[in-house]
């Protein structure tokens, strides 16, 4: 029997099994064949009343209890992430939230928290929507978190230098027949200040210098618009407009994270690439799988 002694902890990652012990969600579903083992036929005697009598030696000598799966999840970090995430969701009256802690040098996911939580031991008492691992199955517009990738690509290609300055049009800029705005009006800003003040206009001007083909090449290099390949079911790729005949305004707003969608895990993977110096690491949640006798 597969049960969950830590109740809600990492519920959306682990998933659950049905009454027949077949995995239905999460890792239980993805790794069902490795976990479930082989059903065994057991012989027994019966007494005069038909009650089964088992004695030593009746069980088959061949026993397969299934494999042991070791995760990269750190139970303490997972608990802290879930606790803080739930507090943030409550403080902002949000419908839900996601928090991911990832080692940027290995790709190991140390925590993947989703709020609201559910207890996989009692999954039938929860709405199916709460079973969903929103870290990999839901998409969102990344918004200003996307700006760093535009700047990183431009620096990598030596199209700009950190000291270069761009005129940010005092907060309003017409492009492609539409207006881009900054929350606060700025004049001349260098590249560092464009990130510091999160200027939509500044980063859109930087993206224009890259050019559309190279811009989209780097979007894919950072792992967007395709699944990460993590060992979890139901991962989606996100959405990205085709670069062919892309309107100037659309290309501009993509530079600050609009008109595209990414998963929270893709965003964590891309930021890990920034943190580790430029290596795109595949996220991992399964550390190893061993047979019941300890063989990897």
ZABAPA-576720 format. One line per 2 residues: number of its first residue (from 1); their letters; for each residue x, y, z of C-alpha. Coordinates in Angstrom, 3 decimals. Last residue first. Layout:
REM residues N
NUM) a) X Y Z | ...;
END
This chain:
REM residues 296
296) xx) 20.271 1.106 -8.737 | 20.401 -2.235 -6.778;
294) xx) 19.295 -1.890 -3.161 | 17.365 -5.147 -2.662;
292) xx) 14.006 -3.366 -3.149 | 15.203 -2.066 -6.495;
290) xx) 16.608 1.433 -6.625 | 15.472 4.601 -8.402;
288) xx) 17.557 7.747 -8.161 | 17.440 11.506 -7.626;
286) xx) 13.981 12.116 -9.076 | 12.911 15.795 -9.112;
284) xx) 15.242 17.012 -11.827 | 15.269 20.286 -13.761;
282) xx) 17.347 20.213 -16.957 | 20.211 22.658 -16.603;
280) xx) 20.784 25.516 -19.078 | 24.362 26.694 -18.487;
278) xx) 24.936 30.467 -18.580 | 26.834 31.552 -15.485;
276) xx) 25.138 29.519 -12.777 | 22.722 32.233 -11.652;
274) xx) 21.563 33.311 -15.124 | 20.860 29.703 -16.082;
272) xx) 19.089 29.230 -12.739 | 16.851 32.119 -13.769;
270) xx) 15.890 30.184 -16.908 | 15.101 27.000 -14.963;
268) xx) 13.010 28.919 -12.412 | 11.064 30.569 -15.258;
266) xx) 10.525 27.224 -16.980 | 9.297 25.810 -13.649;
264) xx) 6.756 28.628 -13.237 | 5.362 27.781 -16.679;
262) xx) 5.614 30.270 -19.515 | 3.226 32.416 -21.543;
260) xx) 3.861 35.042 -24.200 | 2.014 38.203 -25.259;
258) xx) 3.652 40.169 -22.414 | 7.008 39.493 -20.731;
256) xx) 8.938 42.726 -21.026 | 10.650 41.886 -24.312;
254) xx) 7.413 40.325 -25.551 | 5.968 43.858 -25.550;
252) xx) 8.395 44.951 -28.285 | 7.899 41.931 -30.492;
250) xx) 4.155 42.548 -30.281 | 4.551 46.247 -31.169;
248) xx) 6.693 45.478 -34.185 | 4.194 43.006 -35.569;
246) xx) 5.673 39.498 -36.022 | 5.868 38.589 -39.697;
244) xx) 7.602 35.320 -38.880 | 8.637 35.140 -35.217;
242) xx) 5.838 32.726 -34.310 | 4.193 33.750 -31.072;
240) xx) 5.233 31.812 -27.924 | 3.060 29.630 -25.747;
238) xx) 3.971 27.383 -22.826 | 5.389 23.877 -23.165;
236) xx) 3.106 21.930 -20.831 | 4.047 19.306 -18.238;
234) xx) 1.288 16.743 -17.669 | 3.402 14.129 -15.892;
232) xx) 6.553 14.662 -13.817 | 10.135 13.567 -14.463;
230) xx) 11.303 17.017 -15.608 | 11.721 17.348 -19.389;
228) xx) 11.800 21.150 -19.410 | 8.905 21.330 -21.852;
226) xx) 9.325 23.725 -24.796 | 8.452 27.373 -25.477;
224) xx) 11.109 28.681 -23.072 | 14.393 26.951 -22.277;
222) xx) 16.789 29.907 -22.072 | 18.183 28.941 -25.472;
220) xx) 14.638 29.124 -26.855 | 14.250 32.771 -25.864;
218) xx) 17.800 33.277 -27.101 | 16.929 32.206 -30.626;
216) xx) 13.798 34.342 -30.456 | 15.839 37.521 -29.933;
214) xx) 18.382 36.442 -32.539 | 15.661 36.198 -35.198;
212) xx) 13.828 39.392 -34.069 | 16.698 41.864 -33.923;
210) xx) 19.044 42.442 -30.992 | 18.850 46.241 -31.292;
208) xx) 15.064 46.116 -31.031 | 15.366 44.147 -27.795;
206) xx) 17.375 46.989 -26.228 | 14.699 49.501 -27.192;
204) xx) 12.037 47.268 -25.620 | 14.181 47.038 -22.483;
202) xx) 14.267 50.803 -22.089 | 10.575 51.313 -22.773;
200) xx) 9.463 48.679 -20.288 | 11.683 50.195 -17.593;
198) xx) 12.139 47.921 -14.599 | 13.798 50.622 -12.440;
196) xx) 16.809 48.424 -11.585 | 16.731 46.635 -14.945;
194) xx) 16.789 49.911 -16.908 | 19.212 51.226 -14.288;
192) xx) 21.747 48.539 -15.149 | 21.411 49.236 -18.863;
190) xx) 21.938 52.979 -18.495 | 18.963 55.290 -18.186;
188) xx) 18.189 58.587 -19.959 | 14.769 60.052 -19.212;
186) xx) 12.403 58.229 -16.887 | 8.677 58.528 -16.178;
184) xx) 7.276 56.103 -13.561 | 5.025 53.116 -14.302;
182) xx) 6.514 52.932 -17.787 | 4.297 53.030 -20.853;
180) xx) 4.253 51.553 -24.343 | 1.903 53.223 -26.795;
178) xx) 0.533 51.726 -30.008 | 0.989 52.415 -33.740;
176) xx) 3.917 50.036 -34.048 | 5.804 51.933 -31.382;
174) xx) 4.783 55.038 -29.469 | 6.678 55.638 -26.223;
172) xx) 5.462 57.136 -22.951 | 7.341 57.274 -19.607;
170) xx) 9.731 60.199 -20.068 | 10.907 58.847 -23.435;
168) xx) 13.165 56.170 -21.949 | 16.310 57.408 -23.660;
166) xx) 18.855 54.620 -23.655 | 22.317 54.546 -22.103;
164) xx) 25.210 52.141 -22.581 | 27.270 51.495 -19.421;
162) xx) 26.340 47.795 -19.178 | 27.538 47.300 -22.758;
160) xx) 25.287 46.487 -25.713 | 25.338 44.271 -28.799;
158) xx) 28.116 42.214 -27.230 | 26.240 39.003 -28.125;
156) xx) 26.304 37.919 -24.474 | 25.339 41.426 -23.349;
154) xx) 22.309 41.491 -25.633 | 21.230 37.999 -24.552;
152) xx) 21.572 38.915 -20.872 | 19.544 42.107 -21.386;
150) xx) 16.699 40.249 -23.063 | 16.852 37.522 -20.417;
148) xx) 16.708 40.049 -17.565 | 13.508 41.542 -18.934;
146) xx) 11.449 38.366 -18.465 | 10.735 38.920 -14.750;
144) xx) 8.956 42.077 -15.924 | 5.913 40.136 -17.099;
142) xx) 6.118 36.349 -16.978 | 2.684 35.898 -18.565;
140) xx) 1.306 32.728 -17.057 | 1.110 29.010 -17.766;
138) xx) -0.269 26.117 -15.726 | 0.741 22.436 -15.836;
136) xx) 4.342 22.594 -14.604 | 4.257 24.581 -11.350;
134) xx) 0.463 24.288 -11.297 | 0.627 20.682 -10.168;
132) xx) -3.093 19.911 -10.340 | -4.592 17.937 -7.460;
130) xx) -6.358 21.103 -6.263 | -8.455 21.284 -9.439;
128) xx) -9.745 17.796 -8.681 | -11.681 19.311 -5.743;
126) xx) -10.732 17.672 -2.483 | -12.330 14.927 -0.373;
124) xx) -11.355 12.272 -2.935 | -7.674 13.027 -2.283;
122) xx) -7.790 11.798 1.328 | -4.294 10.271 1.641;
120) xx) -3.198 12.726 -1.061 | -3.750 15.624 1.370;
118) xx) -4.300 18.883 -0.530 | -2.495 22.207 -0.711;
116) xx) -3.780 25.585 -1.936 | -1.109 26.490 -2.858;
114) xx) 1.658 24.714 -4.751 | 5.181 24.126 -3.486;
112) xx) 8.037 22.604 -5.436 | 11.094 22.314 -3.215;
110) xx) 14.675 21.143 -3.655 | 14.422 20.792 -7.440;
108) xx) 17.772 19.507 -8.657 | 19.017 21.345 -11.754;
106) xx) 22.610 20.664 -10.711 | 24.276 24.081 -10.662;
104) xx) 21.090 26.169 -10.337 | 19.802 24.262 -7.283;
102) xx) 16.066 24.881 -7.493 | 13.507 26.173 -4.991;
100) xx) 10.076 26.578 -6.561 | 7.084 28.460 -5.172;
98) xx) 3.609 28.453 -6.740 | 0.472 30.377 -5.849;
96) xx) -3.263 30.321 -5.378 | -6.474 32.320 -5.493;
94) xx) -4.709 35.370 -4.110 | -6.003 37.288 -1.096;
92) xx) -2.600 39.010 -0.881 | -1.850 38.070 2.732;
90) xx) -3.437 34.606 2.363 | -1.380 33.748 -0.716;
88) xx) 1.761 35.047 0.982 | 1.120 32.938 4.110;
86) xx) 0.449 29.853 1.971 | 3.707 30.432 0.130;
84) xx) 5.641 30.853 3.360 | 4.368 27.562 4.781;
82) xx) 4.781 25.661 1.510 | 8.341 26.890 1.015;
80) xx) 9.262 26.131 4.642 | 7.887 22.578 4.379;
78) xx) 9.631 21.950 1.050 | 12.920 23.268 2.465;
76) xx) 12.629 20.845 5.388 | 11.623 17.873 3.226;
74) xx) 14.397 18.436 0.683 | 13.034 17.303 -2.685;
72) xx) 15.680 15.631 -4.864 | 13.619 12.450 -4.698;
70) xx) 14.518 8.823 -4.000 | 12.295 6.152 -5.525;
68) xx) 12.369 2.643 -4.051 | 11.362 -0.084 -6.478;
66) xx) 8.517 -2.569 -6.335 | 7.879 -5.280 -3.768;
64) xx) 8.872 -8.108 -6.085 | 8.836 -11.491 -4.319;
62) xx) 9.932 -14.853 -5.678 | 9.977 -17.387 -2.844;
60) xx) 6.207 -17.699 -3.177 | 4.340 -17.779 0.108;
58) xx) 3.195 -21.111 1.580 | 6.398 -21.720 3.518;
56) xx) 5.352 -20.348 6.865 | 1.671 -20.928 7.557;
54) xx) -1.484 -19.233 6.429 | -4.930 -20.515 7.367;
52) xx) -7.887 -19.103 5.499 | -11.303 -19.490 7.133;
50) xx) -13.644 -21.880 5.388 | -15.426 -23.059 8.568;
48) xx) -13.703 -26.445 8.571 | -10.299 -24.770 8.224;
46) xx) -8.819 -23.472 5.013 | -5.281 -23.851 3.712;
44) xx) -3.379 -21.070 1.949 | -1.430 -20.435 -1.255;
42) xx) -0.244 -16.927 -2.186 | -0.285 -15.557 -5.730;
40) xx) 1.858 -12.438 -5.969 | 1.132 -9.042 -7.545;
38) xx) 4.291 -7.474 -9.027 | 5.786 -4.191 -7.804;
36) xx) 3.913 -0.904 -7.754 | 6.693 1.635 -7.737;
34) xx) 8.555 1.217 -11.035 | 5.413 0.758 -13.119;
32) xx) 3.681 3.668 -11.396 | 6.514 6.098 -12.007;
30) xx) 4.536 8.806 -13.812 | 1.274 8.072 -11.989;
28) xx) 2.665 8.011 -8.457 | 4.966 10.836 -9.488;
26) xx) 1.958 13.085 -9.949 | -1.557 11.702 -10.374;
24) xx) -3.427 8.407 -10.788 | -0.978 5.714 -9.698;
22) xx) -2.556 2.249 -9.475 | -3.048 0.971 -5.928;
20) xx) -6.441 -0.578 -6.794 | -8.240 1.959 -4.593;
18) xx) -6.574 4.790 -6.492 | -3.033 6.066 -6.115;
16) xx) -1.744 9.517 -5.269 | 0.217 12.534 -6.473;
14) xx) 3.757 13.000 -5.194 | 4.393 16.430 -6.687;
12) xx) 0.907 17.816 -6.012 | 1.030 16.553 -2.423;
10) xx) 4.457 17.996 -1.665 | 3.614 17.944 2.073;
8) xx) -0.143 17.550 2.474 | 0.020 14.438 4.702;
6) xx) 3.635 13.723 5.712 | 2.942 9.995 6.176;
4) xx) 1.728 9.554 2.584 | 0.474 6.064 1.686;
2) xx) 1.319 3.428 -0.922 | 0.000 0.000 0.000;
END
